[in-house]
């Protein structure tokens, strides 16, 4: 049973789902992805909020993209479960895919 979410675990799960789909975005909801990673129906509000927070962090770090239905975006903080049910088209960016697969890409530092 999960007590917290690991960002690498989430990225790897989304990467695996994308591989199954031939590389396209994952059309399953954020809620379905979360339950799939947990292996059970997640009911703990703290875990639900934590998963949404990890998605937000990954998006802010440009590791992940996703879409949220307009009617659900306003409920991000009031009803996180509803928000996750309306998250769709999760897709890793190139950087997110590299991180999920443990790749380290080194580029020269700017002058």
C-alpha positions as CSV (number, residue, x, y, z in Angstrom):
1,X,0.0,0.0,0.0
2,X,1.3,3.4,-0.9
3,X,1.9,5.9,1.8
4,X,3.3,8.5,-0.6
5,X,3.9,8.9,-4.4
6,X,7.3,8.6,-6.0
7,X,7.8,10.8,-9.1
8,X,10.0,8.3,-10.9
9,X,7.4,5.6,-10.3
10,X,4.7,7.8,-11.9
11,X,6.8,8.7,-14.8
12,X,7.8,5.1,-15.4
13,X,4.1,4.0,-15.3
14,X,3.1,6.7,-17.8
15,X,6.1,5.7,-20.0
16,X,5.0,2.1,-20.0
17,X,1.4,3.0,-20.8
18,X,2.6,5.2,-23.7
19,X,4.7,2.3,-25.0
20,X,1.7,0.0,-25.0
21,X,-0.2,2.6,-27.0
22,X,2.7,3.0,-29.5
23,X,3.9,6.3,-28.1
24,X,0.8,8.4,-28.1
25,X,-0.8,10.2,-25.1
26,X,-2.5,8.1,-22.4
27,X,-6.2,8.7,-22.8
28,X,-7.0,7.1,-19.4
29,X,-7.9,9.5,-16.7
30,X,-5.5,10.6,-14.1
31,X,-7.6,8.7,-11.6
32,X,-7.3,5.5,-13.6
33,X,-3.5,5.9,-13.9
34,X,-3.2,6.5,-10.1
35,X,-5.3,3.4,-9.3
36,X,-3.2,1.4,-11.8
37,X,0.0,2.4,-10.2
38,X,-1.4,1.7,-6.7
39,X,-2.9,-1.6,-7.8
40,X,-6.1,-0.8,-6.0
41,X,-8.8,1.8,-5.8
42,X,-7.2,4.7,-3.9
43,X,-9.5,6.2,-1.2
44,X,-7.1,8.1,1.0
45,X,-7.7,11.9,0.3
46,X,-4.1,12.6,1.2
47,X,-2.9,10.1,-1.4
48,X,-5.3,11.5,-4.0
49,X,-4.1,15.1,-3.4
50,X,-0.5,13.9,-3.4
51,X,-0.9,12.3,-6.8
52,X,-2.4,15.4,-8.2
53,X,0.5,17.4,-6.7
54,X,3.1,15.1,-8.3
55,X,1.4,15.6,-11.7
56,X,1.5,19.4,-11.2
57,X,5.2,19.2,-10.2
58,X,6.1,17.0,-13.2
59,X,4.2,19.4,-15.5
60,X,5.9,22.5,-14.0
61,X,9.3,20.7,-14.5
62,X,8.4,20.1,-18.1
63,X,8.5,16.3,-17.7
64,X,4.8,15.7,-18.4
65,X,1.9,17.3,-20.2
66,X,-1.8,16.6,-19.7
67,X,-5.1,18.2,-20.4
68,X,-7.9,19.0,-17.9
69,X,-11.5,19.5,-18.8
70,X,-12.5,23.1,-18.4
71,X,-15.3,22.3,-16.0
72,X,-12.9,20.4,-13.7
73,X,-9.9,22.8,-13.7
74,X,-11.6,25.1,-11.2
75,X,-12.0,22.2,-8.8
76,X,-8.3,21.5,-8.5
77,X,-8.1,22.4,-4.8
78,X,-11.7,21.8,-3.7
79,X,-12.2,18.3,-5.1
80,X,-9.0,16.7,-6.2
81,X,-10.6,13.4,-7.0
82,X,-13.0,15.1,-9.5
83,X,-10.0,16.9,-10.9
84,X,-8.1,13.7,-11.5
85,X,-11.1,12.0,-13.1
86,X,-11.0,14.8,-15.7
87,X,-7.2,14.7,-16.4
88,X,-6.6,13.2,-19.8
89,X,-4.0,12.8,-22.5
90,X,-1.0,12.4,-20.1
91,X,2.2,12.3,-22.1
92,X,5.8,12.5,-21.2
93,X,8.0,15.1,-22.8
94,X,11.4,14.1,-24.1
95,X,13.0,15.1,-20.8
96,X,10.3,13.2,-18.9
97,X,10.9,10.0,-21.0
98,X,14.7,10.3,-20.4
99,X,14.1,10.7,-16.6
100,X,11.7,7.7,-16.5
101,X,14.2,5.5,-18.3
102,X,17.1,6.7,-16.2
103,X,18.9,8.4,-19.0
104,X,21.3,11.3,-18.2
105,X,21.8,13.7,-21.0
106,X,24.7,16.1,-20.5
107,X,24.9,19.4,-22.4
108,X,27.6,21.9,-22.3
109,X,27.2,24.7,-19.8
110,X,26.5,28.2,-21.2
111,X,29.3,30.6,-21.1
